[in-house]
Amino acid sequence: MTQPGPRPTALYGPAFAADPHGHYDRLRAHGATAPVEIAPGVEALLVTDYQAALDVLRDSDTFSKDPRAWQREQPPQSPVLPVLGWRPTALFSDGEVHARYRQVITDGLALIEPHVLQARVAQVAQELVRRFDGSGTADLIAQYARQLPLFVFNTWFGVPEEHSNRLVAGMSGMMESTEKAAAAYADFVEVVAGMVADRRVRGRQDLTSWFLNHPAGLENDEVVRQITLTMSAGHEPTTNLIGNALLRILTDDRYAGSLFGGAMTAHQAIDEVLWHEPPLANLSAHYPRYDLTFHGRRITAGQLLLVSYAAANSQAAPTPESTHVRSGESAHLAWAAGPHACPAREPALLIAITAIEQLTSRLGDLELSVPQSELLWRPGPFHRALVHLPVRFTPVAGESDRSAPQVAAHH
């Protein structure tokens, strides 16, 4: 009689959110890949080994990004489909189709001049900080890290200001993979579809119009899907990157006072987070094109493989004593790798570094207002994201600007 295999490890719920690395350590006992459950009844293989992760990410001949065969076996209301379900985007396509979609995104991002972006981020950061710097307390997730990338995207894509909250709710809701995920994603798409329909009639100087007018000649729905991909792949991870790096600065003694003359910098905090607490922890869904044996495990065609950037990174990370990655050491996988590597790495880093430098230069004595052990992490299989980051500081004297940041797009 055949013995049943190991029960898949759940990557959702508060237990996983509270101790993901403990889960990854136990999963490694299964080898380079391990059976997991990413929502009730939704199983996958999680790649936890660094070399195996690279083998998946770089091998588009063996592994496809198209989930449609796998998706046919999932219930239509599965809470992971807002993240993993097929749509006509660069993320879910291979070969020439992938190249066509990705070109639109990379060409659009190339229009964003770094010095203009940095100045815009600094401006928004200062306006956001002025909203709470007189109070002596703040939640750096809700009042800062989640707001700042949104205002940048509003500028890039020309998002109507009255729809900002809907976008945030849609992007965060789809990532949490609960029963509300499908509705959150649908509302997100509805906002972007309205923008695209408007620009088809009345073009502006923004990325929405530029995507529509790209030589690739995308249809309206294709434009909507590339924009929702760019926004969701940019906003949530950037929010989490800022939040996770601020937590490291606030809790690691090596950073005490360092932004005012010490050795450790915002850039180094971000680099450490990308190694140890990447804002996207598990993603890069791939599907074998045929049955194969992969790093000692038999895998069937169409089976869902997810890459754990967090688990793979922990194998190859520099030692804790290192303050930088030395030449010749492995690169972290927080941006993925291969043909589907994140195309927005440089602007995301620029946004996060500028956001942290602006905040810490304005509020020099930030400290957590609750014990670190009381901080909560948002549940979900894909991200590493704080619920809140409550801090206290010496209130800034003087008249504080309580008005909302001026975030209208420049046309």
One Martini backbone bead per residue (centre of mass of N, CA, C, O) as a GRO file, in nm:
protein
  411
    1MET     BB    1   0.096   0.037   0.023
    2THR     BB    2   0.067   0.365  -0.028
    3GLN     BB    3   0.202   0.633   0.101
    4PRO     BB    4   0.141   0.929   0.193
    5GLY     BB    5   0.229   1.227   0.159
    6PRO     BB    6   0.305   1.516   0.258
    7ARG     BB    7   0.168   1.770   0.399
    8PRO     BB    8   0.100   2.064   0.309
    9THR     BB    9   0.220   2.378   0.356
   10ALA     BB   10   0.099   2.663   0.490
   11LEU     BB   11   0.098   3.010   0.327
   12TYR     BB   12  -0.129   3.093   0.533
   13GLY     BB   13  -0.187   3.293   0.772
   14PRO     BB   14  -0.055   3.380   1.086
   15ALA     BB   15   0.172   3.168   1.114
   16PHE     BB   16   0.331   3.241   0.861
   17ALA     BB   17   0.355   3.551   0.905
   18ALA     BB   18   0.520   3.520   1.181
   19ASP     BB   19   0.711   3.254   1.043
   20PRO     BB   20   0.855   3.201   0.754
   21HIS     BB   21   1.147   3.087   0.811
   22GLY     BB   22   1.056   2.839   0.963
   23HIS     BB   23   0.912   2.716   0.722
   24TYR     BB   24   1.153   2.703   0.527
   25ASP     BB   25   1.330   2.518   0.697
   26ARG     BB   26   1.129   2.277   0.686
   27LEU     BB   27   1.107   2.255   0.371
   28ARG     BB   28   1.409   2.167   0.316
   29ALA     BB   29   1.368   1.864   0.393
   30HIS     BB   30   1.247   1.805   0.086
   31GLY     BB   31   1.436   1.997  -0.066
   32ALA     BB   32   1.418   2.210  -0.338
   33THR     BB   33   1.124   2.108  -0.305
   34ALA     BB   34   0.781   2.183  -0.182
   35PRO     BB   35   0.483   2.124  -0.039
   36VAL     BB   36   0.204   2.350  -0.080
   37GLU     BB   37  -0.038   2.593   0.052
   38ILE     BB   38  -0.196   2.903  -0.069
   39ALA     BB   39  -0.482   2.780  -0.025
   40PRO     BB   40  -0.758   2.631   0.017
   41GLY     BB   41  -0.681   2.361  -0.203
   42VAL     BB   42  -0.404   2.506  -0.303
   43GLU     BB   43  -0.143   2.369  -0.477
   44ALA     BB   44   0.224   2.352  -0.454
   45LEU     BB   45   0.556   2.420  -0.553
   46LEU     BB   46   0.838   2.511  -0.359
   47VAL     BB   47   1.123   2.698  -0.424
   48THR     BB   48   1.418   2.697  -0.193
   49ASP     BB   49   1.651   2.684  -0.394
   50TYR     BB   50   1.874   2.872  -0.551
   51GLN     BB   51   1.950   2.707  -0.807
   52ALA     BB   52   1.663   2.614  -0.874
   53ALA     BB   53   1.551   2.895  -0.918
   54LEU     BB   54   1.730   2.967  -1.158
   55ASP     BB   55   1.642   2.730  -1.338
   56VAL     BB   56   1.355   2.835  -1.370
   57LEU     BB   57   1.391   3.143  -1.452
   58ARG     BB   58   1.588   3.063  -1.719
   59ASP     BB   59   1.379   2.820  -1.836
   60SER     BB   60   1.166   2.859  -2.111
   61ASP     BB   61   1.162   2.566  -2.235
   62THR     BB   62   1.044   2.410  -1.975
   63PHE     BB   63   0.903   2.682  -1.868
   64SER     BB   64   0.597   2.830  -1.819
   65LYS     BB   65   0.371   3.124  -1.773
   66ASP     BB   66   0.114   2.973  -1.855
   67PRO     BB   67  -0.192   2.902  -1.656
   68ARG     BB   68  -0.443   2.769  -1.806
   69ALA     BB   69  -0.428   2.468  -1.741
   70TRP     BB   70  -0.431   2.502  -1.434
   71GLN     BB   71  -0.689   2.687  -1.411
   72ARG     BB   72  -0.907   2.471  -1.499
   73GLU     BB   73  -0.874   2.332  -1.195
   74GLN     BB   74  -1.002   2.591  -1.082
   75PRO     BB   75  -1.193   2.781  -0.915
   76PRO     BB   76  -1.320   3.084  -1.010
   77GLN     BB   77  -1.300   3.192  -0.684
   78SER     BB   78  -1.016   3.183  -0.636
   79PRO     BB   79  -0.799   3.373  -0.432
   80VAL     BB   80  -0.536   3.346  -0.644
   81LEU     BB   81  -0.626   3.461  -0.930
   82PRO     BB   82  -0.553   3.768  -0.911
   83VAL     BB   83  -0.243   3.671  -0.937
   84LEU     BB   84  -0.244   3.384  -1.131
   85GLY     BB   85  -0.430   3.456  -1.345
   86TRP     BB   86  -0.501   3.492  -1.658
   87ARG     BB   87  -0.359   3.745  -1.879
   88PRO     BB   88  -0.269   3.995  -2.116
   89THR     BB   89   0.060   3.966  -2.021
   90ALA     BB   90   0.392   3.950  -1.946
   91LEU     BB   91   0.355   3.744  -1.700
   92PHE     BB   92   0.161   3.522  -1.895
   93SER     BB   93   0.401   3.495  -2.112
   94ASP     BB   94   0.568   3.402  -2.416
   95GLY     BB   95   0.797   3.506  -2.612
   96GLU     BB   96   0.670   3.725  -2.834
   97VAL     BB   97   0.445   3.819  -2.650
   98HIS     BB   98   0.620   3.901  -2.417
   99ALA     BB   99   0.801   4.102  -2.570
  100ARG     BB  100   0.575   4.300  -2.650
  101TYR     BB  101   0.474   4.375  -2.368
  102ARG     BB  102   0.747   4.451  -2.233
  103GLN     BB  103   0.822   4.686  -2.421
  104VAL     BB  104   0.608   4.880  -2.325
  105ILE     BB  105   0.709   4.898  -2.034
  106THR     BB  106   1.012   4.971  -2.077
  107ASP     BB  107   0.961   5.223  -2.250
  108GLY     BB  108   0.799   5.374  -2.037
  109LEU     BB  109   1.011   5.374  -1.805
  110ALA     BB  110   1.233   5.527  -1.978
  111LEU     BB  111   1.082   5.815  -1.949
  112ILE     BB  112   1.189   5.816  -1.657
  113GLU     BB  113   1.361   6.047  -1.496
  114PRO     BB  114   1.548   6.028  -1.220
  115HIS     BB  115   1.551   6.331  -1.127
  116VAL     BB  116   1.245   6.366  -1.144
  117LEU     BB  117   1.164   6.140  -0.955
  118GLN     BB  118   1.319   6.231  -0.705
  119ALA     BB  119   1.178   6.505  -0.678
  120ARG     BB  120   0.890   6.393  -0.647
  121VAL     BB  121   0.937   6.218  -0.399
  122ALA     BB  122   1.038   6.442  -0.214
  123GLN     BB  123   0.785   6.612  -0.225
  124VAL     BB  124   0.582   6.403  -0.119
  125ALA     BB  125   0.729   6.332   0.141
  126GLN     BB  126   0.715   6.613   0.270
  127GLU     BB  127   0.405   6.634   0.267
  128LEU     BB  128   0.347   6.385   0.439
  129VAL     BB  129   0.513   6.460   0.692
  130ARG     BB  130   0.359   6.730   0.752
  131ARG     BB  131   0.092   6.581   0.848
  132PHE     BB  132   0.260   6.445   1.128
  133ASP     BB  133   0.511   6.605   1.268
  134GLY     BB  134   0.334   6.750   1.511
  135SER     BB  135   0.234   6.480   1.684
  136GLY     BB  136   0.464   6.232   1.750
  137THR     BB  137   0.293   6.036   1.560
  138ALA     BB  138   0.282   5.719   1.359
  139ASP     BB  139   0.195   5.537   1.059
  140LEU     BB  140   0.422   5.430   0.818
  141ILE     BB  141   0.223   5.286   0.637
  142ALA     BB  142  -0.046   5.452   0.605
  143GLN     BB  143   0.108   5.756   0.600
  144TYR     BB  144   0.350   5.658   0.383
  145ALA     BB  145   0.431   5.389   0.227
  146ARG     BB  146   0.143   5.372   0.080
  147GLN     BB  147   0.127   5.667  -0.041
  148LEU     BB  148   0.377   5.738  -0.213
  149PRO     BB  149   0.357   5.550  -0.467
  150LEU     BB  150   0.078   5.646  -0.553
  151PHE     BB  151   0.154   5.941  -0.630
  152VAL     BB  152   0.347   5.856  -0.850
  153PHE     BB  153   0.139   5.704  -1.025
  154ASN     BB  154  -0.049   5.940  -1.068
  155THR     BB  155   0.156   6.089  -1.241
  156TRP     BB  156   0.225   5.883  -1.459
  157PHE     BB  157  -0.102   5.790  -1.527
  158GLY     BB  158  -0.337   5.984  -1.439
  159VAL     BB  159  -0.488   5.956  -1.174
  160PRO     BB  160  -0.761   6.009  -1.024
  161GLU     BB  161  -0.788   6.120  -0.708
  162GLU     BB  162  -1.071   5.978  -0.638
  163HIS     BB  163  -0.921   5.675  -0.700
  164SER     BB  164  -0.692   5.605  -0.497
  165ASN     BB  165  -0.831   5.420  -0.285
  166ARG     BB  166  -0.915   5.201  -0.485
  167LEU     BB  167  -0.634   5.115  -0.568
  168VAL     BB  168  -0.525   5.028  -0.296
  169ALA     BB  169  -0.746   4.819  -0.233
  170GLY     BB  170  -0.699   4.644  -0.486
  171MET     BB  171  -0.392   4.575  -0.453
  172SER     BB  172  -0.407   4.460  -0.161
  173GLY     BB  173  -0.646   4.255  -0.190
  174MET     BB  174  -0.520   4.061  -0.408
  175MET     BB  175  -0.267   3.967  -0.226
  176GLU     BB  176  -0.427   3.817   0.022
  177SER     BB  177  -0.606   3.575  -0.066
  178THR     BB  178  -0.914   3.609  -0.036
  179GLU     BB  179  -1.256   3.629  -0.083
  180LYS     BB  180  -1.197   3.949  -0.177
  181ALA     BB  181  -0.998   3.952  -0.423
  182ALA     BB  182  -1.174   3.962  -0.680
  183ALA     BB  183  -1.315   4.233  -0.617
  184ALA     BB  184  -1.060   4.403  -0.595
  185TYR     BB  185  -0.957   4.355  -0.882
  186ALA     BB  186  -1.209   4.453  -1.039
  187ASP     BB  187  -1.192   4.747  -0.936
  188PHE     BB  188  -0.915   4.809  -1.044
  189VAL     BB  189  -0.982   4.761  -1.343
  190GLU     BB  190  -1.207   4.972  -1.366
  191VAL     BB  191  -1.034   5.221  -1.327
  192VAL     BB  192  -0.836   5.172  -1.565
  193ALA     BB  193  -1.047   5.149  -1.791
  194GLY     BB  194  -1.140   5.441  -1.766
  195MET     BB  195  -0.873   5.572  -1.838
  196VAL     BB  196  -0.836   5.442  -2.120
  197ALA     BB  197  -1.096   5.546  -2.249
  198ASP     BB  198  -1.026   5.844  -2.215
  199ARG     BB  199  -0.746   5.842  -2.375
  200ARG     BB  200  -0.860   5.752  -2.650
  201VAL     BB  201  -0.994   6.046  -2.673
  202ARG     BB  202  -0.794   6.198  -2.443
  203GLY     BB  203  -0.493   6.277  -2.460
  204ARG     BB  204  -0.185   6.262  -2.272
  205GLN     BB  205   0.104   6.322  -2.056
  206ASP     BB  206   0.112   5.986  -2.016
  207LEU     BB  207   0.135   5.643  -1.978
  208THR     BB  208  -0.140   5.570  -2.078
  209SER     BB  209  -0.109   5.705  -2.357
  210TRP     BB  210   0.157   5.565  -2.433
  211PHE     BB  211   0.055   5.277  -2.439
  212LEU     BB  212  -0.159   5.330  -2.663
  213ASN     BB  213   0.081   5.457  -2.873
  214HIS     BB  214   0.236   5.221  -2.915
  215PRO     BB  215   0.370   5.032  -3.175
  216ALA     BB  216   0.231   4.759  -3.076
  217GLY     BB  217  -0.083   4.797  -3.072
  218LEU     BB  218  -0.277   4.794  -2.835
  219GLU     BB  219  -0.542   4.708  -2.687
  220ASN     BB  220  -0.731   4.810  -2.439
  221ASP     BB  221  -0.703   4.554  -2.257
  222GLU     BB  222  -0.396   4.537  -2.279
  223VAL     BB  223  -0.345   4.806  -2.142
  224VAL     BB  224  -0.485   4.754  -1.878
  225ARG     BB  225  -0.301   4.505  -1.801
  226GLN     BB  226  -0.026   4.652  -1.800
  227ILE     BB  227  -0.103   4.860  -1.585
  228THR     BB  228  -0.188   4.670  -1.355
  229LEU     BB  229   0.083   4.533  -1.343
  230THR     BB  230   0.266   4.779  -1.288
  231MET     BB  231   0.124   4.870  -1.033
  232SER     BB  232   0.118   4.604  -0.860
  233ALA     BB  233   0.438   4.558  -0.898
  234GLY     BB  234   0.496   4.848  -0.751
  235HIS     BB  235   0.335   4.924  -0.498
  236GLU     BB  236   0.348   4.693  -0.290
  237PRO     BB  237   0.658   4.640  -0.289
  238THR     BB  238   0.739   4.933  -0.219
  239THR     BB  239   0.592   4.954   0.043
  240ASN     BB  240   0.738   4.709   0.176
  241LEU     BB  241   1.025   4.810   0.145
  242ILE     BB  242   0.998   5.058   0.320
  243GLY     BB  243   0.888   4.922   0.575
  244ASN     BB  244   1.114   4.705   0.619
  245ALA     BB  245   1.349   4.911   0.633
  246LEU     BB  246   1.247   5.077   0.870
  247LEU     BB  247   1.247   4.848   1.071
  248ARG     BB  248   1.549   4.794   1.063
  249ILE     BB  249   1.640   5.076   1.155
  250LEU     BB  250   1.467   5.063   1.435
  251THR     BB  251   1.605   4.755   1.535
  252ASP     BB  252   1.906   4.803   1.446
  253ASP     BB  253   2.196   4.896   1.599
  254ARG     BB  254   2.364   4.967   1.340
  255TYR     BB  255   2.155   5.229   1.283
  256ALA     BB  256   2.221   5.408   1.513
  257GLY     BB  257   2.249   5.722   1.385
  258SER     BB  258   2.354   5.668   1.083
  259LEU     BB  259   2.201   5.905   0.916
  260PHE     BB  260   2.408   6.100   1.111
  261GLY     BB  261   2.730   5.974   1.043
  262GLY     BB  262   2.729   5.690   0.989
  263ALA     BB  263   2.762   5.385   0.806
  264MET     BB  264   2.465   5.337   0.773
  265THR     BB  265   2.216   5.305   0.518
  266ALA     BB  266   1.941   5.301   0.328
  267HIS     BB  267   2.062   5.121   0.111
  268GLN     BB  268   2.147   4.891   0.309
  269ALA     BB  269   1.868   4.828   0.421
  270ILE     BB  270   1.746   4.747   0.151
  271ASP     BB  271   1.943   4.521   0.083
  272GLU     BB  272   1.876   4.346   0.330
  273VAL     BB  273   1.577   4.309   0.264
  274LEU     BB  274   1.614   4.173  -0.015
  275TRP     BB  275   1.742   3.925   0.125
  276HIS     BB  276   1.549   3.871   0.405
  277GLU     BB  277   1.264   4.067   0.329
  278PRO     BB  278   1.108   4.038   0.075
  279PRO     BB  279   0.821   4.184  -0.046
  280LEU     BB  280   0.845   3.941  -0.233
  281ALA     BB  281   0.854   3.603  -0.146
  282ASN     BB  282   0.630   3.447  -0.343
  283LEU     BB  283   0.662   3.353  -0.692
  284SER     BB  284   0.706   3.284  -1.004
  285ALA     BB  285   0.515   3.134  -1.194
  286HIS     BB  286   0.536   2.789  -1.307
  287TYR     BB  287   0.512   2.551  -1.598
  288PRO     BB  288   0.551   2.259  -1.713
  289ARG     BB  289   0.560   2.122  -2.042
  290TYR     BB  290   0.662   1.855  -1.894
  291ASP     BB  291   0.761   1.581  -1.774
  292LEU     BB  292   0.983   1.574  -1.479
  293THR     BB  293   1.306   1.587  -1.328
  294PHE     BB  294   1.358   1.805  -1.038
  295HIS     BB  295   1.578   1.792  -0.811
  296GLY     BB  296   1.449   1.485  -0.744
  297ARG     BB  297   1.159   1.561  -0.864
  298ARG     BB  298   0.851   1.472  -0.969
  299ILE     BB  299   0.700   1.645  -1.248
  300THR     BB  300   0.419   1.775  -1.391
  301ALA     BB  301   0.245   1.892  -1.626
  302GLY     BB  302   0.121   2.209  -1.511
  303GLN     BB  303   0.253   2.249  -1.254
  304LEU     BB  304   0.284   2.442  -0.973
  305LEU     BB  305   0.546   2.685  -0.948
  306LEU     BB  306   0.719   2.844  -0.682
  307VAL     BB  307   0.926   3.112  -0.591
  308SER     BB  308   1.148   3.154  -0.316
  309TYR     BB  309   1.318   3.424  -0.245
  310ALA     BB  310   1.357   3.402   0.061
  311ALA     BB  311   1.475   3.114   0.078
  312ALA     BB  312   1.701   3.139  -0.132
  313ASN     BB  313   1.851   3.381  -0.009
  314SER     BB  314   1.933   3.243   0.268
  315GLN     BB  315   2.160   3.072   0.127
  316ALA     BB  316   2.323   3.341  -0.023
  317ALA     BB  317   2.379   3.526   0.195
  318PRO     BB  318   2.531   3.733   0.361
  319THR     BB  319   2.669   3.802   0.632
  320PRO     BB  320   2.580   3.990   0.903
  321GLU     BB  321   2.861   4.151   0.900
  322SER     BB  322   2.785   4.256   0.645
  323THR     BB  323   2.747   4.575   0.452
  324HIS     BB  324   2.798   4.416   0.182
  325VAL     BB  325   2.828   4.301  -0.144
  326ARG     BB  326   3.054   4.114  -0.270
  327SER     BB  327   3.243   4.034  -0.505
  328GLY     BB  328   3.104   3.723  -0.636
  329GLU     BB  329   2.847   3.714  -0.515
  330SER     BB  330   2.543   3.653  -0.489
  331ALA     BB  331   2.235   3.728  -0.603
  332HIS     BB  332   1.948   3.834  -0.543
  333LEU     BB  333   1.577   3.748  -0.598
  334ALA     BB  334   1.375   3.998  -0.562
  335TRP     BB  335   1.370   4.046  -0.899
  336ALA     BB  336   1.445   3.802  -0.995
  337ALA     BB  337   1.497   3.632  -1.320
  338GLY     BB  338   1.549   3.659  -1.632
  339PRO     BB  339   1.298   3.737  -1.863
  340HIS     BB  340   1.109   3.820  -1.584
  341ALA     BB  341   1.243   4.041  -1.469
  342CYS     BB  342   1.233   4.326  -1.320
  343PRO     BB  343   1.192   4.647  -1.490
  344ALA     BB  344   1.178   4.843  -1.199
  345ARG     BB  345   1.430   4.861  -1.017
  346GLU     BB  346   1.539   5.155  -1.019
  347PRO     BB  347   1.283   5.317  -0.939
  348ALA     BB  348   1.228   5.161  -0.676
  349LEU     BB  349   1.491   5.235  -0.532
  350LEU     BB  350   1.461   5.542  -0.551
  351ILE     BB  351   1.202   5.564  -0.391
  352ALA     BB  352   1.293   5.426  -0.126
  353ILE     BB  353   1.544   5.591  -0.056
  354THR     BB  354   1.411   5.871  -0.060
  355ALA     BB  355   1.193   5.813   0.152
  356ILE     BB  356   1.387   5.754   0.390
  357GLU     BB  357   1.563   6.010   0.386
  358GLN     BB  358   1.335   6.214   0.428
  359LEU     BB  359   1.226   6.108   0.696
  360THR     BB  360   1.500   6.094   0.872
  361SER     BB  361   1.575   6.400   0.831
  362ARG     BB  362   1.312   6.509   0.980
  363LEU     BB  363   1.311   6.244   1.188
  364GLY     BB  364   1.569   6.172   1.415
  365ASP     BB  365   1.385   6.000   1.665
  366LEU     BB  366   1.284   5.741   1.578
  367GLU     BB  367   1.041   5.505   1.726
  368LEU     BB  368   0.898   5.259   1.852
  369SER     BB  369   0.564   5.225   2.019
  370VAL     BB  370   0.618   4.915   2.013
  371PRO     BB  371   0.690   4.613   2.036
  372GLN     BB  372   0.812   4.410   1.798
  373SER     BB  373   0.634   4.155   1.883
  374GLU     BB  374   0.353   4.325   1.808
  375LEU     BB  375   0.386   4.302   1.525
  376LEU     BB  376   0.211   4.278   1.218
  377TRP     BB  377   0.144   4.050   0.954
  378ARG     BB  378   0.036   3.995   0.652
  379PRO     BB  379  -0.141   3.774   0.511
  380GLY     BB  380   0.004   3.552   0.275
  381PRO     BB  381   0.201   3.397   0.016
  382PHE     BB  382   0.357   3.653  -0.140
  383HIS     BB  383   0.414   3.849   0.100
  384ARG     BB  384   0.603   4.108   0.296
  385ALA     BB  385   0.382   4.266   0.534
  386LEU     BB  386   0.289   4.520   0.714
  387VAL     BB  387   0.031   4.654   0.885
  388HIS     BB  388   0.213   4.821   1.089
  389LEU     BB  389   0.418   5.134   1.195
  390PRO     BB  390   0.460   5.244   1.499
  391VAL     BB  391   0.552   5.580   1.601
  392ARG     BB  392   0.789   5.800   1.761
  393PHE     BB  393   0.848   6.161   1.825
  394THR     BB  394   0.957   6.469   1.796
  395PRO     BB  395   0.798   6.730   1.750
  396VAL     BB  396   0.754   6.967   1.512
  397ALA     BB  397   0.801   7.280   1.505
  398GLY     BB  398   0.538   7.456   1.404
  399GLU     BB  399   0.366   7.493   1.121
  400SER     BB  400   0.151   7.251   1.004
  401ASP     BB  401   0.069   7.077   0.716
  402ARG     BB  402  -0.270   6.940   0.673
  403SER     BB  403  -0.276   6.901   0.394
  404ALA     BB  404  -0.301   6.752   0.111
  405PRO     BB  405  -0.139   6.638  -0.127
  406GLN     BB  406  -0.031   6.734  -0.442
  407VAL     BB  407  -0.127   6.478  -0.695
  408ALA     BB  408  -0.156   6.580  -0.953
  409ALA     BB  409  -0.108   6.553  -1.266
  410HIS     BB  410   0.120   6.632  -1.519
  411HIS     BB  411   0.023   6.776  -1.849
   0.00000   0.00000   0.00000
